[in-house]
């Protein structure tokens, strides 16, 4: 009897020791002590890029609340149908490399991706050819000029200059390896779907509205072809480019596309390696220097994050290795950048100290 009770005592002590060790292993850093002197075990909460879920949600909520009432700026109107989007829509989202989303506002509303498609198609060109070929056939320098600048074509020997302005983006589409327009469009679209981890639908009315009024882009495509800097027929490149700009995305989709880049080129949901990891820094560098066209310098100084804007009102910013921040609001400033989206992302970056060169001021 006595032997049995000793045994029981021994096993109870052992079990309690094991439980204590396990509890410590799961505790967040150092357990504190309560009045009885016994350690209080705090359950560890997962972190994303060093931030708790609560912290990220609070930053998103705060950005939404701070800027929601702003009514500066107006919808893009040179693409007639974009004037019809409700100007006061606003959404902010953070997407982590494991696909978690922290949202506020209109994050599921579909709008046209516009120029935010450009870096992702440049990624496809890098993958199919090489960053060197992209550099030689298009260029990698910022223009310091508006996204639709015709002057840049005459000013720079490279002509198209970089893949994030219209001329370079039309040239990027023309560099895709395809022997028909259908195949070119299929590959461009499939690549954007892969980044988003979902099928993006063409907003037919947006495509038609822009294509029917594309005199400026058509002019640039023809000039590039004339200079030997377009690698398929101009109208084909223009049509596929205009279609890629008319793909419908939500702020969440944009966040997922950015999170793919934050995750070394691998989509958080599908696990597909969409862009080789080695090319991600080169792409982010182009976004950092040219993502906001003639406002790229100010953006980097204030937000410190590689990002891309579009005249549909979207912006996606990448915090390398950590997560992506996306926002949507149709009201634009004169450079064609969404005012509320810029402010929201800049505030989150400042508050959490996310700038790639060090924390930017709040
Ligand atoms: N499709 C638009 C254009 O070519 C894209 C411009 C933008 O979003 N900045 O003008």
Boltz pocket constraint, residues with backbone or C-beta under 6 A from the ligand:
constraints:
  - pocket:
      binder: B
      contacts: [[A, 113], [A, 114], [A, 115], [A, 116], [A, 147], [A, 148], [A, 166], [A, 210], [A, 217], [A, 241], [A, 242], [A, 245], [A, 309], [A, 310], [A, 311], [A, 312], [A, 336]]
      max_distance: 6.0
